[in-house]
Structures are given as C-alpha cells and as structure tokens.
Amino acid sequence: MSVELRPVRSLSDRRQFVNLPFRLHATGTPWIPPLKVERHLFLRPRFNAFFKHGEAELFLAWRDGRVVGRVSAQLDRHFNDFHDNAWGMFGFLEFEEDPDVLAGLLDAAAGWLREHGRDHMVGPMDFTMNDDAGVLIEGFNREPMIRQPWQPPYYHVMLEQAGLEKAVDLLMWELRMSDKEKILPVIRKLAADLEPKHEIRIRKMTRRSLRRDLDAFGQLWNEAWSRNWGFVPYTKQDLDAYAQELHLVFDREWFMVAETATGETVGVAITIPDVNQVLARMKGRLLPFGWWHYLRRKRIIDRCRIGFLGVKPAYQHTGVAAGFYMEHFAVSEVTRIKSGEGGWVLESNKGLNRGMEALGGRIDKKYRVYERAL
C-alpha cells in the first residue's frame, strides 16, 4: 500500500500525532512517555511562545487507514534574522521501520519549507534547538532525561540512508556527584578563590526571584552562546513561557546565580531534577493516579540534568563555572540526587567538554542533527 501524507487539521488528527510514539515505543524500550495534555498544549500556537516568531505545519503519514509516521516542518524568523539565512527545520519525527514512510515524511516537510522560501532543512528539533533536538546515535539502553528524545537505532540509520547528512553532534555527559575524588585539584582551587579573590558569590534563586533571574539568564544566554551552532536568542515572550515551565519543576537547591559585589549577574546554572523518573510512573496521564506520583516527586527523583550553565565571557577566567560545579557536588551530599547529566554540549565546544572531563564525566549519549539542501 502507498503512503499518504496529510496535514494535521482536526483534534482527531492531533491526537493521532501525539499518540504515535506511545504505540511505537511504549513497550520494551527505555522511552519515557510525556504528559499527553502537555504535548497537546505545546502544539497549539495559543500556548507556545515559538509561534510568536515562527510558524509550522504538522503532517501524518497514513497507510491502509492507520498512522505510520509523523513530522513537523517549521521556520523560525528569529533564527533566520540572527543567522541571516533562509533555513527551515523539521521535527517531531516518528516513523515505523519503513523507508517509504520516512521518504514521504521528509518530502512533505521539504515541500512545505520550499513553499515558504527555505533553501536548507535541518533537524529534527521540536520546534527549536532549545526543545527536544537530535536523533539518538549512541546510548540506546539509557533512559532519556527531561527534554531529551529517545529513538530506536533504525532512526539514524534510515535517515542517513535517505541521504541526510550530519550537521552536528550533541553530547550528554554523565556525572556521578558522589565521585568527588575524581575532580581535578584545579577545579577545587578555582572554586575556593571565587569569592575571596574575585568578589563573586553564588546564591540560590527563589520562586519569587525566578522570573527576574530569567531576564539575567536570557541576557547571558544571548551574549555567551550566540556563536553556538543553531543558536536562537531568547525573547521576553520565550522567557515568560520558560518561567511557567520551570515553576513546575523548580527546586531552589539547583537553581543558581553568580553575582559580583555590586549585584551584577555574571553566571547562571539551571539544573532540573529529572522529572522523567516521575513521568515514567504517570504513563502520560494525570488521572487517575498520575498526580500522586508528581506530588511525591522528591521521594522518587535521584538524578538531575544540568540543562544550562553559562558565564559571561568577561568573567570566564574567574572560576565561576568551577564554583557552580562544586556547589552541585555540595548539594548532592545533602539530597537524594547523586548523579546526573550535563548537556547537551556541542561536539565542537572544546572548553566545556574539557570541563566535563575534569569533573570525572563520561559521554553516555550522543544525538545527531541532520541537514539537507532544498
């Protein structure tokens, strides 16, 4: 039977779009189901700040009356303006192990992007690199952490067979915070000198200060990470939405700010206790008992994801990053959380990758972003 590609138009279509990975991955894999209600809201322009500066089309692949694949095609005007290009993106990629299905999905995304004046297609990403990004190429036996995709091995094999080329690899570093003896002495020295030598202290965020601190985070992100591949600047609307998300997973011990004696924010570290450990028990639903697991999350979670750790370029010599690292190890000593992952980190970011090695980290997952000329 031939594969038919149709855009998502109805609530029923969107349910099929959201439900497909549950059918493909829910049995016998490390995949962790997201909350279905969150996925529905994420896809709706009214509730997702991406649509303030981007647009997208969702597609389903049908064969013999059943859904066999899904994909999105999107463009981000902020990304295009910043990089002065006409790239488009694809994302939310899920498909049965069939080259005809994948070919149809990629053609549908490429066709929509060409119609909208794009000359290059990169992905997958849902909808930007700040969301779930890449296809897993190493670490298939590891559970994904919060905001990490999981795909079976045939995904990356078939993408390359379909002619897509590697754009960049994203690395995840496993850190065991009980292994303090593996930390290089230079890290300890830099952290110890941070306040007496440079008059920089590390404080914890509060719920009340979170939105204000995110303004400093956005400024730092836009300054310190602007040369990264795939960088997209944060806007006020993006930060408003991000604050709402972070309130759901906020843990004061792991949200940190580095400040000078005059109150200037020079570094931010946002580490998220891995809510995926809770979602694994909720099985995609709040009812009937999912809410109970969420309320008990601090009794369940024993790992975290260091999602962002950044320092203003002018202060990167002062040891702020080392101070953040040592504070993470100190918090681990008094909480259930004893391990985690740092990243993603671009394979080309030699400085940050060396820092992960200096902390005794090891690469436990790799994701790949692909590209194709249109």
HELIX and SHEET records of a PDB file:
HELIX    1   1 LEU A   11  HIS A   25  1                                  15    
HELIX    2   2 LYS A   36  LEU A   43  1                                   8    
HELIX    3   3 PRO A   45  PHE A   47  5                                   3    
HELIX    4   4 ALA A   49  LYS A   52  5                                   4    
HELIX    5   5 ARG A   77  HIS A   83  1                                   7    
HELIX    6   6 PRO A   99  GLU A  115  1                                  17    
HELIX    7   7 TYR A  154  GLN A  161  1                                   8    
HELIX    8   8 LYS A  180  LYS A  182  5                                   3    
HELIX    9   9 PRO A  185  HIS A  198  1                                  14    
HELIX   10  10 ARG A  207  ALA A  224  1                                  18    
HELIX   11  11 LYS A  236  VAL A  249  1                                  14    
HELIX   12  12 ARG A  252  TRP A  254  5                                   3    
HELIX   13  13 ASN A  276  MET A  282  1                                   7    
HELIX   14  14 GLY A  290  LEU A  295  1                                   6    
HELIX   15  15 ARG A  297  ILE A  300  1                                   4    
HELIX   16  16 PRO A  313  TYR A  315  5                                   3    
HELIX   17  17 VAL A  320  GLU A  333  1                                  14    
HELIX   18  18 LYS A  350  ALA A  358  1                                   9    
SHEET    1   A 7 GLU A   4  PRO A   7  0                                        
SHEET    2   A 7 GLY A  54  ARG A  63 -1                                        
SHEET    3   A 7 ARG A  66  ASP A  76 -1                                        
SHEET    4   A 7 TRP A  87  PHE A  95 -1                                        
SHEET    5   A 7 HIS A 120  GLY A 123  1                                        
SHEET    6   A 7 ARG A 362  ALA A 373 -1                                        
SHEET    7   A 7 VAL A 135  GLU A 138 -1                                        
SHEET    1   B12 GLU A   4  PRO A   7  0                                        
SHEET    2   B12 GLY A  54  ARG A  63 -1                                        
SHEET    3   B12 ARG A  66  ASP A  76 -1                                        
SHEET    4   B12 TRP A  87  PHE A  95 -1                                        
SHEET    5   B12 HIS A 120  GLY A 123  1                                        
SHEET    6   B12 ARG A 362  ALA A 373 -1                                        
SHEET    7   B12 GLU A 165  ARG A 176 -1                                        
SHEET    8   B12 SER A 339  LEU A 346 -1                                        
SHEET    9   B12 ARG A 303  VAL A 311  1                                        
SHEET   10   B12 THR A 265  PRO A 273 -1                                        
SHEET   11   B12 PHE A 255  THR A 260 -1                                        
SHEET   12   B12 ILE A 200  LYS A 204 -1                                        
SHEET    1   C 2 MET A 125  ASP A 126  0                                        
SHEET    2   C 2 ASP A 132  ALA A 133 -1                                        
END                                                                             
